[in-house]
Structures are given as structure tokens and as C-alpha cells.
Amino acid sequence: MTGLALNLAAAVLIWQRFFFLAGLAFIVGSVMDTLDGRYSRMSGKGSQFGAFLDSTLDRIEEGVVLTAVAAY
């Protein structure tokens, strides 16, 4: 969920033309997205629903950020 929030913030920052801050939010959000699935599997808390939700939110995040870039 942190990755989603940060990538939404990145899209808003792109819209407001704060490109450096948007880049930072995108990078940190992407790193969070990379680590969350690995952490849940390592801790034994992973589920099929969690994997589906994670991959779905990842695509939504990418779409939101790319739409913000395209709109700019």
C-alpha cells in the first residue's frame, strides 16, 4: 500500500511539475513494491489473494504514473 501511495503522489507531483520530487517518490515507491512481495513470502504470510492484489496494484501504479507523464 505504501508503494501505491507513493506512486500516486508521484503522479500528482508530475501534474504539478515537481519532476525531481516525483522521481524520488516513484523510485522509493517502486523499491517498496519490490520488497513487499519478497517480505511476505519470506515471513510465511503470503497468499494467492495477496499475490494477485500486489500484481494488480503494480499495474495500476504504472498506469497512473505513465498517464501523468503522457498528460504532461
C-alpha atoms as an extended CHARMM CRD file, in Angstrom:
* protein
*
        72  EXT
         1         1  MET       CA              0.0000000000        0.0000000000        0.0000000000  PROA      1               0.0000000000
         2         2  THR       CA              2.9520000000        2.3100000000        0.6030000000  PROA      2               0.0000000000
         3         3  GLY       CA              4.0880000000        1.8230000000       -2.9690000000  PROA      3               0.0000000000
         4         4  LEU       CA              0.6170000000        2.7360000000       -4.2210000000  PROA      4               0.0000000000
         5         5  ALA       CA              0.5310000000        5.9020000000       -2.1210000000  PROA      5               0.0000000000
         6         6  LEU       CA              3.9900000000        6.9900000000       -3.2460000000  PROA      6               0.0000000000
         7         7  ASN       CA              3.2760000000        6.3490000000       -6.9170000000  PROA      7               0.0000000000
         8         8  LEU       CA              0.0080000000        8.2840000000       -6.6640000000  PROA      8               0.0000000000
         9         9  ALA       CA              1.9940000000       11.0980000000       -5.0520000000  PROA      9               0.0000000000
        10        10  ALA       CA              4.4870000000       10.8840000000       -7.9320000000  PROA      10              0.0000000000
        11        11  ALA       CA              1.6470000000       11.2790000000      -10.4400000000  PROA      11              0.0000000000
        12        12  VAL       CA              0.3470000000       14.3490000000       -8.6050000000  PROA      12              0.0000000000
        13        13  LEU       CA              3.8430000000       15.8170000000       -8.4360000000  PROA      13              0.0000000000
        14        14  ILE       CA              4.2870000000       15.2790000000      -12.1870000000  PROA      14              0.0000000000
        15        15  TRP       CA              0.9890000000       17.0630000000      -12.7700000000  PROA      15              0.0000000000
        16        16  GLN       CA              2.2420000000       19.9720000000      -10.6390000000  PROA      16              0.0000000000
        17        17  ARG       CA              5.6240000000       19.9610000000      -12.4720000000  PROA      17              0.0000000000
        18        18  PHE       CA              7.7560000000       18.9770000000       -9.4600000000  PROA      18              0.0000000000
        19        19  PHE       CA              9.7130000000       16.4720000000      -11.5190000000  PROA      19              0.0000000000
        20        20  PHE       CA             12.6060000000       15.8580000000       -9.1270000000  PROA      20              0.0000000000
        21        21  LEU       CA             10.2850000000       15.1180000000       -6.2080000000  PROA      21              0.0000000000
        22        22  ALA       CA              8.0990000000       12.9910000000       -8.4860000000  PROA      22              0.0000000000
        23        23  GLY       CA             11.1460000000       10.9690000000       -9.4900000000  PROA      23              0.0000000000
        24        24  LEU       CA             12.1010000000       10.4190000000       -5.8650000000  PROA      24              0.0000000000
        25        25  ALA       CA              8.5720000000        9.3520000000       -4.9320000000  PROA      25              0.0000000000
        26        26  PHE       CA              8.4560000000        6.9930000000       -7.9120000000  PROA      26              0.0000000000
        27        27  ILE       CA             11.8110000000        5.4050000000       -7.0650000000  PROA      27              0.0000000000
        28        28  VAL       CA             11.0000000000        4.9090000000       -3.3780000000  PROA      28              0.0000000000
        29        29  GLY       CA              7.5270000000        3.5960000000       -4.2330000000  PROA      29              0.0000000000
        30        30  SER       CA              8.9810000000        1.1600000000       -6.7450000000  PROA      30              0.0000000000
        31        31  VAL       CA             11.5250000000       -0.1010000000       -4.2250000000  PROA      31              0.0000000000
        32        32  MET       CA              8.6990000000       -0.6320000000       -1.7130000000  PROA      32              0.0000000000
        33        33  ASP       CA              6.7860000000       -2.6010000000       -4.3560000000  PROA      33              0.0000000000
        34        34  THR       CA              9.8260000000       -4.7560000000       -4.9820000000  PROA      34              0.0000000000
        35        35  LEU       CA             10.3310000000       -5.5680000000       -1.3180000000  PROA      35              0.0000000000
        36        36  ASP       CA              6.7460000000       -6.1970000000       -0.1720000000  PROA      36              0.0000000000
        37        37  GLY       CA              6.1840000000       -9.4560000000       -2.0300000000  PROA      37              0.0000000000
        38        38  ARG       CA              9.5600000000      -10.8260000000       -1.0550000000  PROA      38              0.0000000000
        39        39  TYR       CA              8.9600000000       -9.9550000000        2.5890000000  PROA      39              0.0000000000
        40        40  SER       CA              5.5490000000      -11.6280000000        2.6940000000  PROA      40              0.0000000000
        41        41  ARG       CA              6.9360000000      -14.8170000000        1.1520000000  PROA      41              0.0000000000
        42        42  MET       CA              9.9340000000      -14.9030000000        3.4990000000  PROA      42              0.0000000000
        43        43  SER       CA              7.7570000000      -14.3340000000        6.5700000000  PROA      43              0.0000000000
        44        44  GLY       CA              5.2990000000      -17.0290000000        5.5160000000  PROA      44              0.0000000000
        45        45  LYS       CA              2.3850000000      -14.5920000000        5.3150000000  PROA      45              0.0000000000
        46        46  GLY       CA              1.9530000000      -14.7830000000        1.5470000000  PROA      46              0.0000000000
        47        47  SER       CA             -1.3500000000      -15.8260000000       -0.0090000000  PROA      47              0.0000000000
        48        48  GLN       CA             -2.7780000000      -16.1630000000       -3.5020000000  PROA      48              0.0000000000
        49        49  PHE       CA             -5.0090000000      -13.1590000000       -2.9080000000  PROA      49              0.0000000000
        50        50  GLY       CA             -2.0360000000      -11.1050000000       -1.7020000000  PROA      50              0.0000000000
        51        51  ALA       CA             -0.0340000000      -12.0290000000       -4.7830000000  PROA      51              0.0000000000
        52        52  PHE       CA             -2.9640000000      -11.0970000000       -7.0230000000  PROA      52              0.0000000000
        53        53  LEU       CA             -3.5260000000       -7.8070000000       -5.1880000000  PROA      53              0.0000000000
        54        54  ASP       CA              0.1790000000       -6.9510000000       -5.3640000000  PROA      54              0.0000000000
        55        55  SER       CA              0.4620000000       -7.5520000000       -9.0930000000  PROA      55              0.0000000000
        56        56  THR       CA             -2.8010000000       -5.7230000000       -9.8000000000  PROA      56              0.0000000000
        57        57  LEU       CA             -1.7640000000       -2.6770000000       -7.7710000000  PROA      57              0.0000000000
        58        58  ASP       CA              1.6270000000       -2.6780000000       -9.5100000000  PROA      58              0.0000000000
        59        59  ARG       CA             -0.0820000000       -2.3870000000      -12.9170000000  PROA      59              0.0000000000
        60        60  ILE       CA             -2.4160000000        0.3410000000      -11.6390000000  PROA      60              0.0000000000
        61        61  GLU       CA              0.5440000000        2.2980000000      -10.2640000000  PROA      61              0.0000000000
        62        62  GLU       CA              2.4080000000        2.0550000000      -13.5480000000  PROA      62              0.0000000000
        63        63  GLY       CA             -0.6840000000        3.1690000000      -15.4360000000  PROA      63              0.0000000000
        64        64  VAL       CA             -1.2600000000        6.1670000000      -13.1790000000  PROA      64              0.0000000000
        65        65  VAL       CA              2.3280000000        7.3900000000      -13.4320000000  PROA      65              0.0000000000
        66        66  LEU       CA              2.5340000000        6.8170000000      -17.1970000000  PROA      66              0.0000000000
        67        67  THR       CA             -0.8010000000        8.5950000000      -17.6790000000  PROA      67              0.0000000000
        68        68  ALA       CA              0.5100000000       11.5790000000      -15.6980000000  PROA      68              0.0000000000
        69        69  VAL       CA              3.6370000000       11.6790000000      -17.8650000000  PROA      69              0.0000000000
        70        70  ALA       CA              1.5730000000       11.3890000000      -21.0580000000  PROA      70              0.0000000000
        71        71  ALA       CA             -0.7920000000       14.1380000000      -19.8980000000  PROA      71              0.0000000000
        72        72  TYR       CA              2.1520000000       16.4350000000      -19.2440000000  PROA      72              0.0000000000
